[in-house]
Amino acid sequence: MALSEREQKLLEQMEQALYAEDPRFATRIRSHGDRGTKRRMLVGILAVLAGLGLVFLGVLGQAIWLGAVGFAVMVAGGVWAFAPARKTGPVGLVQGDGSTAARTAKARKSGQGFMNMLEERWERRDRDQW
């Protein structure tokens, strides 16, 4: 069932609001189904299986060091498979006059601390509610 024109506009407005509020979260949601993510998952699972094989070989051959290496490979493969991929390029920000995304990016670049950013958001939230 297709969306009506009004529903499509409303959905676009909600998407723009999401990008303005939290661009990192919105980017992660949008890029969730990428081929790179599937490839990363496959490589991680293969590494886990290879590590498990090394653990079994270490147990059978009574080589503790081989089991330890296998366990390390398993952990690294699991982390690789399920950790989100980092983007190497700049994050696409929503353009606008003083948007939250632009201010957050400026705060990060200027070296402003995490707590200062939280305080700024809290003050802005109080200001916007009244």
NULO-551673 format. One line per 3 residues: number of its first residue (from 0); their letters; for each residue x, y, z of N, C-alpha, C, O. Coordinates in steps of 0.1 Angstrom, whole numbers. Layout:
BEGIN
NUM	A	X/Y/Z/X/Y/Z/X/Y/Z/X/Y/Z  ...
end
This chain:
BEGIN
0	MAL	8/-12/0/0/0/0/9/12/0/17/14/9  7/21/-10/15/33/-11/11/44/-1/-1/44/3  20/52/2/17/63/11/11/75/4/15/77/-8
3	SER	2/82/10/-3/94/4/7/105/3/18/104/10  4/115/-4/14/126/-6/16/133/8/28/137/11  6/134/16/7/141/29/16/132/38/24/137/45
6	EQK	14/119/38/21/110/46/36/110/42/45/109/50  39/111/29/53/112/24/60/124/29/71/124/33  52/136/28/58/148/33/61/148/48/71/152/53
9	LLE	51/142/56/53/140/70/65/132/73/73/135/82  67/121/66/78/112/68/91/119/65/101/117/72  91/127/54/103/135/51/107/145/62/118/147/65
12	QME	97/151/67/99/161/78/104/154/91/113/159/97  99/142/93/104/134/105/119/130/103/127/131/112  122/126/91/136/123/87/145/134/89/156/133/94
15	QAL	141/146/84/149/158/85/151/162/100/162/166/104  141/160/108/142/163/122/151/154/129/159/158/138  151/141/125/160/131/130/175/135/127/184/134/136
18	YAE	177/139/115/191/143/111/195/155/118/207/156/122  186/164/121/190/177/128/193/174/142/202/180/148  185/165/148/187/162/163/199/153/165/207/156/174
21	DPR	201/142/158/212/133/160/217/127/147/213/116/143  226/134/140/230/130/127/238/116/127/237/109/118  245/114/138/253/101/138/243/89/139/245/79/132
24	FAT	233/90/147/223/79/148/216/78/135/214/66/131  212/88/129/204/88/116/213/81/105/208/74/97  226/85/105/235/79/95/237/64/98/237/56/88
27	RIR	238/60/110/239/46/113/227/38/109/228/27/104  215/44/111/203/37/107/202/36/92/199/25/87  205/46/85/204/46/71/214/37/64/211/30/55
30	SHG	226/36/70/237/27/64/237/13/69/246/6/67  226/10/77/226/-4/83/226/-15/73/232/-25/76  220/-14/62/219/-25/53/230/-25/42/228/-31/31
33	DRG	241/-18/44/251/-17/34/258/-30/31/258/-39/40  263/-31/19/271/-43/16/283/-45/24/287/-56/28  290/-34/28/301/-34/36/299/-40/50/307/-46/55
36	TKR	287/-37/55/283/-43/68/282/-58/67/286/-65/76  276/-62/57/275/-77/55/288/-84/53/291/-94/59  297/-77/46/310/-83/43/318/-83/57/325/-92/60
39	RML	317/-72/64/323/-71/77/318/-82/87/326/-89/94  305/-85/86/299/-96/95/305/-109/90/308/-117/99  306/-112/77/311/-124/72/325/-127/76/329/-138/80
42	VGI	333/-116/75/348/-118/78/349/-120/93/357/-128/98  341/-114/101/341/-116/116/337/-130/120/344/-136/128  327/-135/114/322/-148/117/333/-159/112/335/-168/119
45	LAV	339/-156/101/350/-165/96/361/-165/106/368/-175/109  365/-153/111/376/-152/121/372/-160/134/381/-166/140  359/-159/138/355/-166/150/356/-181/148/361/-188/157
48	LAG	352/-186/136/354/-200/134/368/-204/133/372/-215/137  377/-196/127/391/-199/126/397/-200/140/405/-208/143  393/-190/148/398/-190/162/393/-202/170/401/-208/178
51	LGL	381/-206/168/376/-218/174/384/-231/170/387/-239/178  387/-231/157/396/-242/152/409/-242/159/415/-253/162  415/-230/160/428/-229/167/427/-234/182/436/-240/187
54	VFL	416/-231/188/414/-235/202/414/-250/203/420/-256/211  406/-256/194/405/-271/193/419/-277/190/423/-287/197  426/-271/181/440/-276/178/449/-275/190/457/-284/193
57	GVL	447/-264/197/455/-262/210/452/-272/220/461/-277/227  439/-276/222/435/-286/232/440/-299/227/446/-307/236  439/-303/215/443/-316/210/458/-318/211/463/-328/214
60	GQA	465/-307/207/480/-308/207/486/-304/220/498/-303/222  478/-301/230/482/-297/244/492/-285/243/501/-284/250  489/-276/234/496/-263/232/488/-252/238/479/-247/231
63	IWL	491/-248/250/483/-237/256/484/-224/248/474/-217/247  495/-221/243/497/-208/236/488/-208/223/483/-198/220  487/-220/217/479/-220/205/464/-218/208/456/-211/201
66	GAV	460/-223/219/446/-221/224/444/-206/228/433/-201/225  454/-200/234/453/-186/237/452/-177/225/444/-168/224  460/-181/215/459/-173/202/446/-175/196/440/-165/191
69	GFA	441/-187/196/428/-190/190/417/-182/197/408/-177/190  417/-182/210/407/-174/218/408/-159/214/398/-153/212  420/-154/213/422/-140/209/416/-137/195/410/-127/193
72	VMV	418/-146/186/413/-145/173/398/-145/173/391/-138/166  392/-154/181/377/-155/183/372/-142/188/362/-136/183  378/-136/198/373/-123/204/374/-112/194/365/-104/192
75	AGG	386/-111/187/388/-101/177/378/-102/166/373/-92/161  375/-114/161/365/-117/151/351/-112/155/344/-106/147  348/-115/167/334/-111/172/333/-96/173/323/-91/170
78	VWA	343/-90/178/343/-75/179/343/-69/165/335/-60/163  350/-75/156/350/-70/142/337/-71/136/332/-62/128  330/-83/138/317/-85/132/306/-76/137/297/-72/129
81	FAP	306/-74/150/294/-67/156/297/-52/159/287/-45/163  309/-47/158/311/-33/160/308/-25/148/310/-30/137  302/-13/150/298/-5/138/311/0/131/321/3/137
84	ARK	310/0/118/321/5/110/323/20/111/312/27/112  335/24/111/337/39/112/338/45/98/345/39/90  332/56/96/333/63/84/346/71/84/350/77/93
87	TGP	353/70/72/366/78/71/364/92/67/372/101/70  353/95/60/351/108/55/343/116/65/339/111/75  341/129/62/333/138/71/319/133/71/313/129/61
90	VGL	313/135/82/299/131/84/290/142/77/293/154/79  280/138/70/271/147/63/262/154/73/255/148/80  263/167/74/256/175/84/244/182/77/245/185/65
93	VQG	234/183/84/222/191/79/226/205/79/230/211/89  224/211/68/227/226/66/216/234/72/204/230/71  219/245/78/209/253/83/215/264/92/227/265/93
96	DGS	207/273/97/212/284/105/213/279/120/203/280/127  225/275/123/228/271/137/221/258/141/217/257/153  220/248/133/213/236/136/221/229/147/233/231/149
99	TAA	215/219/154/221/212/164/233/204/159/243/203/166  231/198/147/242/190/141/255/199/139/266/195/142  253/211/134/264/220/131/270/224/144/283/225/145
102	RTA	263/227/154/268/231/167/276/220/173/287/222/179  271/208/173/278/197/179/291/194/172/301/191/178  291/195/158/303/193/151/313/204/154/325/201/156
105	KAR	309/217/155/318/227/159/323/225/173/335/228/175  315/221/182/320/218/196/330/207/196/340/208/203  329/197/188/338/186/187/352/191/182/362/188/187
108	KSG	351/199/171/363/204/165/370/214/174/382/215/173  363/222/181/369/232/190/375/226/202/381/233/210  373/213/205/378/207/217/370/209/229/374/207/240
111	QGF	357/214/227/348/216/238/345/202/244/343/193/237  344/201/257/342/189/264/328/183/263/319/190/259  327/171/266/314/164/265/304/170/274/293/172/271
114	MNM	309/173/287/299/178/296/294/192/292/283/196/295  303/200/286/298/213/281/288/212/270/278/219/270  289/202/262/279/199/251/266/195/258/255/200/253
117	LEE	267/187/268/254/183/275/248/194/282/235/196/281  255/203/288/250/215/295/243/224/284/232/229/287  250/225/273/244/234/263/231/228/258/221/236/256
120	RWE	230/215/256/217/209/252/207/210/262/195/213/259  210/209/275/200/210/286/195/224/286/183/226/287  204/234/285/199/248/285/190/251/273/180/258/274
123	RRD	194/246/261/186/248/249/172/241/250/162/247/246  172/229/257/159/222/259/150/231/268/138/232/265  156/236/279/148/244/288/143/257/281/131/261/282
126	RDQ	151/263/272/148/275/265/137/272/255/128/280/253  137/260/248/128/257/238/114/253/243/104/254/236  114/249/256/101/244/262/92/256/266/80/255/266
129	W	98/267/268/90/279/273/86/287/262/79/297/264
end
